[in-house]
Structures are given as structure tokens and as C-alpha cells.
Amino acid sequence: MLAHWFGRGDEGASTVFQRAIDALAKVLYFISGMALVSSVGLAFAAVIMRYVFNFSLEWIEEGARYLALFAAFLAAGPVLRDRGHVALDLLTSGLTGIPQQIHRLAAHLVAMVAGAAIFAWGMDLVLQTYEFGLLTGSLQFPQWLPYAIVPLGMAFLVLFSLSEIIAAIGAILSERSMADRDKPPEDPRHAAEG
């Protein structure tokens, strides 16, 4: 089972999974980028309207804020995979080989557990706001819609963490098999002595 999942080259199921994750990352980066550009555009429009035309729309600030949060939560998973989050690597920067992959595995397990916990909390929040029928302040649409980005973003974070866990396990297994292959063959004369 593991040999099929972590197979080498194009034969492993993990390769197909990693390609799908790569494609998903591109889509999420694009959507996040568009949301961030839209957020900045709304904020810029609000400033121009307020200071040039002495006119203001109260929904613009709320819309810009929700778009910025949407961008941040959607990109959290791909940024995790690309190691773009802030990290302290003073102790881990010297790791190589299997110890480095074990650290990678442990770090992404922690990220996956934290993401799953925030996902559960976010789903609870979405369900509560849906049940109570709460509306946003100025846009007056259901509050559960902007809150839904929390569990959605964390679902992607968990998925990308899983991708990194699979890659780390594959690297560990690959390095172990390479180490076993590089060992000199045992001399049968010495084996009989033991």
C-alpha cells in the first residue's frame, strides 16, 4: 500500500495528489490576488470619494475588510505549502535529510491540528449566525457568508498540511531506502561469526 502511494516518478498516487494540490494553489492564489486587488481598489475609491467629492458610502469599508480577510484566509494553505508564513528557523535551519523531514512532518501535523480546530470553531460560528439570521452592519447581507471564509480557509490549510505531511513521509521513506541501498553488502563470513 505505501509503496503504491509513495511510488517513484509518475507511478505514485502521491504524485497525482501533489499535482492536484499545485493546480489548486494556483487557483487559490489567483482568487486571493483578485480579492486583495479589489479590497485595495475599494479602499482607494473610498478615499477619493471622501476627500475629493466629499461623499462617502458606508458599505465600502466593510466590503474592503471582508475582501481582505477572504484573500488572507484563502491563501493561508498555499502559503503554508510554500513556506511563506513567518517562521523562526534558528534551530531548524541546520537540519538536513531525515531530521529535516521529521521536523517538516511534525510542524505540518501541528498546523493540521490547529487548522482543524479553527475549522470546527468556524463552522460553529457560521451555523450560529445562520440560525440567528444575523446581518452585516452596512451591507445588510447574511453575516454567515463572510464568516464562512474561516472554515473554508482552514479546510484548505488542512488539505495543504496533509499534502506536506505526505511529501515529508515520502521523503523520509525515500531517504531510508537510499541509505539501505547505499550500505555495503554484509560479508557472509562476518554474519556467520555473530
N, C-alpha and C positions, 0 to 999 in steps of 0.2 A: 504493500500500500504506500509506504513512504517513498519507496524507490520510484513509483509512478508519479507521485505528487511532486517530488523534488528531482525529477529526471533531468538529465543534462540536455542542453540545446533546446530544440523545438519539441521534444517529446514529453516534457514535464507539464503537468496541469498547472503548476505554479507559474510557468512562463505565460500561458494564456491569461491567467488571472492578473499577472503583472501588466500585461499589455492592456487589458481592460481598465486597470487602475490608472495607467498612463493616459489613456483616452479620456477617462472621467476627470482626471486632474486638469487636462487642457480645457474641457468644457467648464469646469468649476472656476478656473482662473479667468476664463473669458467672461462668464456671467458676473463674477465678483468685480472684475475690472469695469464692466459696464455699469454696475450698481454704484461703484465708487465714483466714476466719472459723472454719473447722474446726480449723485449726492453733492459733489463739488459744484456742479452746474446750478443746482437749486440754491445752494448757499450763495454763490456768486450773483445769481438773479435776485435773491432777496436783498443783498447789499446794494446792488444797483437800483432796485425799485425803491428802497428805503431812502437812500441818500441823494439820488438824482431826481426821482419823481415824487418823493415824499409820500409814498404809498407802500403799504405792506400787506401781504397775505399771511395770515397766521398759520396756515397749513404747511407752508414751505419749510419751516424749521423742523417740524415734526416729520415731514416726508424725507428731508435730508438725513435726519438722525436714523430713521428706520432703514434707509438705503445703505448708510454706512455700516450699521450693525449687520445687515444682510450680507454685505460684502465681506466683513470680517469673519462671520461665522461660516459662510460657505467656503472660504479659503483656508480655514483652520486645518482641515485634513490634508490637502495638498502641501501646505506649508510645512506641516509636521513631517511628511514624507521627504521633502526637500531640505530638511533640517534648517528651516528658516526661522524658527522660534528662538527667542532669547535662551541661551544655554550657558552654563558655567562648565567649561571643559578643561579646567586647570589640571585636574587629576586624571581625566579620561583621554586627553589628547595624546598621551604616550602609549596608549593601548594599541596593540595590533593583533591580527589573527583571531584566534578563538576567544581570548579575553575581550577583545573589542566587540565581537559578535554577541557574546554573553551580555555585555553592558547594553548593547543595542536592543537585545531581546528583553532585558529587564526594564529598560526605560520605556519601551513601547507597550509592555504589559501594564505598567503603571498608567501610561496615557490612555490605554484602552479601558481600564477600570474606572479612571476618573471621567472619561468621556461617557461611559455607560451610566455612571451615577448622575451626571449632569443631564444626560438624555432622559433618564427616569424622572428627575425633578422637573425638567422642561415639559415633558408630556403631562405631568400632573398639573402644572401651571396652565397649559393650553386647555386641558379638559375643564379645569375650574372656571377659567374665563369664558369658555364656550357655554358652560352650564348657566353661569350668571348673566350671560348676554351683555358683557361689558363692551363699551365702545371707546375708541381712541379719543383723545382730547379734542383736537381740531378737525381731523379728517373724518371723524364720525363713521368709521367702519369697524367691524368686529375686532376687538383687542386680541383675540386668539390668533389672528392672522400674523401680526408682527411677532408675537410670542412664539409662533411655530418655527421660526428660524432657529431657536435654541435647540430643540430636539433634532431638527433636520441637520444643522451643522454638526452636532455631536454624533449623529449617526454616520456622517461622512468621516469624522475624526476616528471613530471606532473602526470603520472599514479600512481607512488608510493605516491605522495602527496594526490591524490584522495583516495587512499587506507587508508591513515592515517586519512583523513577527515571523511570517512565512519566509521572507527573504533571509532573515537572520538565522533561522533554523536550517535553511538550505545551505547557507554559507558555512555554518558550523559542521554540518554533515559532509559538505564538500571538502573542507579543510581536514577533517578527520580521515576521510577516505584517501586524500592525497598524502597525508602523513603515513598512513598504513602502507600505501603503495611505495613510498619513498624509503621505507625501512629496508635495510639489507635483509636478505633471506636468512632465516635461522639455520645455523650449521647443524645438520642432523647428529653429528658426533657429540656436540655440546648438549643437545636435548636429551640424549641417552644418559649423559652423566648426571643430570639433575634428577 
